[in-house]
Amino acid sequence: MNTPVLISAEDLQLRLSSARPPVVWDASFDLTDPEAGEAAWRSGHIPAAHYAHLERDLSAPKTGRNGRHPLPAREDFAATAARLGVTPDTHVVVYDRQGSPYAARAWWMLKWLGHEAVSVLDGGLAAWQDAGGRVSATPTAPLATATPYPLREPLVSGVDADALLARLGSPALRLVDARAPERYRGDVEPLDPVAGHIPGALNRFFQLNLGPDGRFKPAAQLRQEFESLLGGQPPAEVVHQCGSGVTACHNLLAMEAAGLTGSSLYPGSWSEWCADPARPVARGAA
């Protein structure tokens, strides 16, 4: 079977009943209540879904300078992926309950690990239930003795703060900030110590990728919207960022779904950027 970027609930149901069903991850999370996502998973999830916790499984420890959700070492994430059922031959489907930002983060990280066969469930758990999918409250146990996933070349690219700083002002850079407009402008900042945005960044609030039903907009519509935003800039010159490297993955995923492949992620994002007072800060609209 081919591996779509986005998978419908109906397609997932068919694949789960096949001879080689996918592994499912529930990545639900709440930035204001870090235990709420796991509690929701325990109360009801797609049967046999493992829980991937943003802070324990998809992030490294914070130092105060590396952002709110720094990437773990690839070796550490390889062990996590294996513990959550992933092998090189596994199709992984990731979902959440919040419009897919946390699922997108897990999707990007699995690609970063070198795993090709990963999809995001379009519409998340709500779409699954709307399609008649049942939920289970039976916890799925991690595989404690699993062999770590073998490291491969990453299938996605990232940039660090120094590389991004060196490229600021270059015509060969289009930086896209996925945060809400009021945070991008610096009107409010509920999570980080400094308000504002990286100079030159454009704003594309990640929730604009979704329709009223919580599913991603059609690929053609997403393509038109991103091409309009980027002004002809090729995807390879686009870098996505947000507050902590999570919702930026939503924009990157949407571009991939629209056929605009090859953009990069700045994983540290604003929370890392603003931790160094020597880095420039902009406020207001672009």
Secondary structure as GFF3:
##gff-version 3
##sequence-region A 1 286
A	DSSP	beta_strand	6	7	.	.	.	ID=ss1
A	DSSP	alpha_helix	9	16	.	.	.	ID=ss2
A	DSSP	beta_strand	23	26	.	.	.	ID=ss3
A	DSSP	alpha_helix	36	43	.	.	.	ID=ss4
A	DSSP	beta_strand	50	51	.	.	.	ID=ss5
A	DSSP	alpha_helix	74	83	.	.	.	ID=ss6
A	DSSP	beta_strand	92	95	.	.	.	ID=ss7
A	DSSP	alpha_helix	101	113	.	.	.	ID=ss8
A	DSSP	beta_strand	118	121	.	.	.	ID=ss9
A	DSSP	alpha_helix	124	130	.	.	.	ID=ss10
A	DSSP	beta_strand	157	158	.	.	.	ID=ss11
A	DSSP	alpha_helix	161	167	.	.	.	ID=ss12
A	DSSP	beta_strand	174	177	.	.	.	ID=ss13
A	DSSP	alpha_helix	181	185	.	.	.	ID=ss14
A	DSSP	beta_strand	202	203	.	.	.	ID=ss15
A	DSSP	three_ten_helix	206	209	.	.	.	ID=ss16
A	DSSP	alpha_helix	219	230	.	.	.	ID=ss17
A	DSSP	three_ten_helix	235	237	.	.	.	ID=ss18
A	DSSP	beta_strand	238	241	.	.	.	ID=ss19
A	DSSP	alpha_helix	247	257	.	.	.	ID=ss20
A	DSSP	beta_strand	264	265	.	.	.	ID=ss21
A	DSSP	alpha_helix	269	273	.	.	.	ID=ss22
###
